Amino acid sequence: MATGTRYAGKVVVVTGGGRGIGAGIVRAFVDSGAQVVICDKDESGGRALEQELPGTVFILCDVTQEDDMKDISFLLRPWFLRPFADLAAWIVLSTTLATLALPHLRKSQGNVINISSLVGAIGQAQAVPYVATKGAVTAMTKALALDESPYGVRVNCISPGNIWTPLWEELAALTPDPRATILEGMLAQPLGRMGQPAEVGAAAVFLASEANFCTGIELLVTGGAELGYGRKASRSTPVDAPDIPF
Ligand SMILES: NC(=O)c1ccc[n+]([C@@H]2O[C@H](COP(=O)([O-])OP(=O)(O)OC[C@H]3O[C@@H](n4cnc5c(N)ncnc54)[C@H](O)[C@@H]3O)[C@@H](O)[C@H]2O)c1
């Protein structure tokens, strides 16, 4: 049940909204009074949210399948928008397909929020493809922000650091010592904990509803993980130490 009105009367489409960060974003927008279309390739989480949260609709879709995304555009155009006042934000897991929403967003002066990652800026070991795609998401955000400015459509991205989600838990479970992996993940932030999906949701609502003079920005939601010096050399790196006098 909505408790706020910051985004009342607006329609928000959240791809990957069935669980984790996407679900946190869905909840935050529902709390702010928006009507939310939850898109996910997995039915279980999205359907459960649809049942739980009035003002949400679930659509089964895989954002890597252009036809699925065209279906959403089609649904939004003729009749979906009628019960909903406006398409105000399009929050995406797979960003190139955001372009399908642009005709609607230009009409409604909406905005796009891409979900990138801190590692797109600072890198991550053994993760070249992931890091490269996240760097591209951030770069694309800036380029699209320029292209869409004449139409009044703002385009921003959020770069989360370690956020405790089912994905994080699944990846930790694959490591030899999941407990140690999770502890390491918590200690990577000066704040000494991981973030919550709700905290990314709050950042998304801010970008959509109040950050009217922000376009092309990368909002870090990281608990300060990128700050300061830390131990960066791996065990296999030869250490060229000067004579240490102690
Ligand atoms: N969790 C973190 O620490 C973290 C950090 C930085 C960035 N991110 C980014 O945040 C986003 C969400 O991560 P998460 O941890 O919440 O993941 P998650 O796996 O917990 O949730 C992702 C959701 O997206 C859905 N999904 C995946 N592929 C899809 C597709 N092709 N079409 C439609 N739905 C799809 C999944 O079914 C799932 O419901 C990702 O882009 C991830 O790279 C996460």
The ligand as an ORCA input file, in Angstrom:
! r2SCAN-3c Opt
* xyz 0 1
  N      23.772     -7.105     -5.953
  C      24.858     -6.336     -6.111
  O      25.761     -6.291     -5.235
  C      25.018     -5.511     -7.368
  C      26.088     -4.605     -7.428
  C      26.247     -3.808     -8.541
  C      25.337     -3.917     -9.589
  N      24.316     -4.803     -9.508
  C      23.387     -4.878    -10.650
  O      22.048     -4.760    -10.211
  C      21.194     -5.527    -11.069
  C      20.363     -6.482    -10.243
  O      21.217     -7.317     -9.470
  P      20.639     -8.229     -8.290
  O      21.775     -8.506     -7.382
  O      19.391     -7.633     -7.745
  O      20.307     -9.583     -9.101
  P      19.212    -10.727     -8.820
  O      19.670    -11.903     -9.624
  O      18.986    -10.938     -7.365
  O      17.870    -10.154     -9.485
  C      17.842     -9.931    -10.864
  C      16.423    -10.087    -11.404
  O      16.475     -9.800    -12.810
  C      15.811    -10.828    -13.528
  N      16.427    -10.978    -14.834
  C      17.676    -11.440    -15.107
  N      17.863    -11.469    -16.429
  C      16.707    -11.033    -16.995
  C      16.282    -10.876    -18.327
  N      17.080    -11.178    -19.343
  N      15.039    -10.379    -18.560
  C      14.218    -10.072    -17.537
  N      14.552    -10.232    -16.248
  C      15.783    -10.703    -15.984
  C      15.997    -12.080    -12.679
  O      15.012    -13.060    -12.983
  C      15.858    -11.501    -11.259
  O      14.511    -11.455    -10.856
  C      22.128     -6.214    -12.082
  O      22.191     -5.416    -13.249
  C      23.471     -6.206    -11.379
  O      24.542     -6.226    -12.285
  C      24.139     -5.609     -8.432
*
